[in-house]
Amino acid sequence: MSELTQALANQYFSYNKFNGELRWKVGRTGTAWAGSLAGGFNMAGYIKVKFQKKTYLAHRIIWLLVYGAWPDQIDHIDHNRLNNRLVNLRNVTTAENAKNQSLDKRSGTMISGVTWYKPDQIYRVRLAQKFIGRTADFFEACCIRKSFEFKNGYHANTGK
């Protein structure tokens, strides 16, 4: 079994960059017939594709099909793991990918990195494990966080 190449991927898959669908070109055993959507969902909510006894993430196959090389990491710009339209995918490093994270669903303030600290009656501003600041004013806490994101090159969708 060889590594999936662009040429091999082009034999088995077709990709529609406008709607993000990856489809089988060639019928296969089971439910994968020619023209059907390739893959299913994994536990993290991404589309996974089983090919030659190996599992690939669909967005990585798409990148290979379009650009001819495997990406480092793929960032779904709008945070929707099922949106594999080409305009929503970008090849990034781990550090760049960390700068476009979704809002933590456990956030009590609904602002990424801003939490209410009840014992001191203040808002604490953090980025991952890094302390950025603290204030009693919610608006000021949000400004501290957004200013930090801007100064440090975070993606505009961070925390959405």
C-alpha positions as CSV (number, residue, x, y, z in Angstrom):
1,M,0.0,0.0,0.0
2,S,1.5,3.3,-1.1
3,E,0.9,6.8,0.2
4,L,-2.0,8.7,-1.3
5,T,-0.7,11.0,-4.0
6,Q,-2.5,13.7,-6.0
7,A,-2.6,11.4,-9.1
8,L,-4.1,8.5,-7.1
9,A,-6.6,10.9,-5.4
10,N,-7.6,12.2,-8.8
11,Q,-8.4,8.7,-10.0
12,Y,-10.7,8.0,-7.0
13,F,-12.2,11.3,-5.9
14,S,-13.9,14.4,-7.4
15,Y,-14.1,17.6,-5.5
16,N,-16.5,20.5,-5.9
17,K,-14.8,23.6,-4.6
18,F,-18.0,25.6,-4.5
19,N,-20.0,23.3,-2.2
20,G,-17.1,21.5,-0.6
21,E,-18.2,18.0,-1.5
22,L,-15.8,15.2,-1.9
23,R,-17.3,12.3,-4.0
24,W,-16.1,8.9,-5.2
25,K,-15.3,8.7,-8.9
26,V,-15.1,4.9,-8.8
27,G,-17.6,2.5,-7.2
28,R,-16.3,0.5,-4.3
29,T,-17.6,-2.3,-2.2
30,G,-20.3,-1.5,0.4
31,T,-22.1,1.8,0.2
32,A,-19.4,3.7,-1.7
33,W,-20.7,3.9,-5.3
34,A,-19.5,6.2,-8.0
35,G,-20.9,9.7,-7.4
36,S,-21.7,9.2,-3.7
37,L,-20.3,11.4,-1.0
38,A,-17.0,10.1,0.3
39,G,-16.6,9.4,4.0
40,G,-18.5,9.6,7.2
41,F,-18.1,11.5,10.5
42,N,-15.5,11.0,13.2
43,M,-15.9,11.7,16.9
44,A,-14.4,15.3,16.5
45,G,-17.0,16.2,13.8
46,Y,-14.8,16.1,10.8
47,I,-15.5,14.0,7.6
48,K,-13.2,11.0,7.5
49,V,-12.6,8.8,4.5
50,K,-11.3,5.2,4.5
51,F,-9.1,4.5,1.5
52,Q,-6.8,1.6,1.0
53,K,-7.1,0.5,4.7
54,K,-6.1,4.0,5.9
55,T,-8.3,6.8,7.3
56,Y,-7.8,10.3,6.0
57,L,-9.6,13.5,6.9
58,A,-11.6,14.7,3.8
59,H,-10.2,18.3,4.1
60,R,-6.6,17.0,3.8
61,I,-7.5,14.9,0.7
62,I,-9.1,18.0,-0.8
63,W,-6.0,20.0,-0.2
64,L,-3.9,17.3,-1.8
65,L,-6.3,17.2,-4.8
66,V,-6.2,21.0,-5.4
67,Y,-2.6,21.8,-4.5
68,G,-0.7,18.6,-5.0
69,A,0.9,18.4,-1.6
70,W,-0.2,17.4,1.9
71,P,-0.9,20.4,4.2
72,D,0.7,20.9,7.6
73,Q,-2.7,21.6,9.3
74,I,-5.9,22.7,7.8
75,D,-7.8,25.6,9.5
76,H,-11.6,25.8,8.8
77,I,-11.8,29.6,8.8
78,D,-15.4,29.8,9.9
79,H,-14.9,27.0,12.5
80,N,-17.5,24.7,10.7
81,R,-15.7,21.4,10.4
82,L,-18.1,20.2,7.7
83,N,-17.6,23.3,5.5
84,N,-14.9,22.0,3.1
85,R,-15.3,24.7,0.5
86,L,-11.9,25.8,-0.7
87,V,-12.4,29.4,0.4
88,N,-12.9,28.1,3.9
89,L,-9.7,26.1,4.1
90,R,-6.2,27.3,4.7
91,N,-2.9,25.6,5.3
92,V,-1.5,26.7,8.7
93,T,1.1,25.8,11.3
94,T,0.0,24.6,14.7
95,A,0.6,28.1,16.1
96,E,-1.4,29.8,13.4
97,N,-4.3,27.3,13.9
98,A,-4.3,28.1,17.6
99,K,-4.9,31.8,16.7
100,N,-8.3,30.9,15.2
101,Q,-10.1,28.9,17.9
102,S,-13.8,28.8,18.5
103,L,-15.3,30.2,21.7
104,D,-15.1,27.8,24.6
105,K,-18.7,26.7,25.1
106,R,-18.1,26.8,28.9
107,S,-17.4,30.5,28.8
108,G,-19.7,32.3,31.2
109,T,-19.1,35.7,29.6
110,M,-19.3,34.6,26.0
111,I,-16.1,36.4,25.2
112,S,-13.0,34.2,24.6
113,G,-10.4,34.6,27.3
114,V,-12.6,36.8,29.6
115,T,-13.8,35.1,32.8
116,W,-15.5,36.4,36.0
117,Y,-13.5,35.7,39.1
118,K,-16.0,35.8,41.9
119,P,-13.7,35.9,45.0
120,D,-12.1,39.1,43.8
121,Q,-15.1,40.4,42.0
122,I,-13.1,41.1,38.8
123,Y,-12.8,39.9,35.2
124,R,-9.6,38.0,34.4
125,V,-8.2,38.1,30.9
126,R,-6.2,35.1,29.7
127,L,-4.9,33.5,26.6
128,A,-4.6,29.7,27.2
129,Q,-2.5,29.7,30.3
130,K,-1.0,33.2,29.8
131,F,-2.4,35.9,32.1
132,I,-3.0,39.1,30.2
133,G,-4.8,41.4,32.7
134,R,-7.6,42.0,35.1
135,T,-10.3,44.6,35.7
136,A,-13.6,45.2,37.4
137,D,-15.1,46.5,34.1
138,F,-16.4,44.0,31.6
139,F,-16.0,46.2,28.6
140,E,-12.4,47.0,29.5
141,A,-11.7,43.3,29.9
142,C,-13.1,42.7,26.4
143,C,-10.9,45.5,25.0
144,I,-7.8,44.1,26.7
145,R,-8.4,40.7,25.1
146,K,-9.3,42.1,21.6
147,S,-6.3,44.4,21.7
148,F,-4.0,41.5,22.6
149,E,-5.4,39.4,19.7
150,F,-4.9,42.3,17.3
151,K,-1.3,43.0,18.4
152,N,-0.4,39.3,18.2
153,G,-1.8,38.4,14.8
154,Y,-4.9,36.4,15.8
155,H,-7.4,35.6,13.1
156,A,-10.6,37.8,13.0
157,N,-12.8,34.8,13.7
158,T,-11.0,33.9,17.0
159,G,-13.5,33.3,19.7
160,K,-16.6,33.2,17.5
